[in-house]
């Protein structure tokens, strides 16, 4: 139960009579631009989801090693013992 060729032709003739040739051409180009924009947005959305699902390839980070040099000891305040 679809639209046959005869029904489609009747719809197009009625649209041509109602809107005229210039307005129909403008409507068609606007509709085509909207479809292109929709397809582009769908592709961008798919590219975003693919990028989110892929693991990021970051440079490995070396673990921090505790600094036991004299410079590290000098930066800490000296503890004083008090006799009570």
C-alpha positions, -999 to +999 in steps of 0.1 A: +000+000+000+024+027-013+021+057-034+019+048-070+031+068-100-003+082-108-008+094-072+027+110-071+020+128-104-013+142-090+004+154-059+032+171-079+007+189-102-013+201-072+019+214-055+029+231-088-005+249-090-005+259-054+031+271-050+042+280-086+075+271-102+098+296-085+085+288-050+086+250-057+122+253-068+131+272-036+113+247-014+131+218-032+165+234-027+158+242+010+146+206+016+178+192-001+200+214+021+182+202+052+187+166+042+224+172+035+228+189+069+210+160+086+232+134+070+263+154+079+252+157+116+246+119+117+281+112+103+296+136+129+277+119+157+289+085+145+325+097+144+322+111+179+309+078+193+336+058+175+362+082+190+348+078+225+348+040+223+385+038+212+410+039+240+432+070+240+468+064+231+486+086+256+524+086+262+533+063+292+540+082+323+570+072+344+563+065+380+575+091+405+605+081+426+609+094+461+638+119+463+661+110+492+688+135+483+701+162+507+681+189+488+648+171+498+660+168+534+670+205+535+635+216+523+618+200+553+619+219+586+641+203+612+624+187+642+635+199+676+632+177+707+622+193+739+631+179+772+602+182+796 
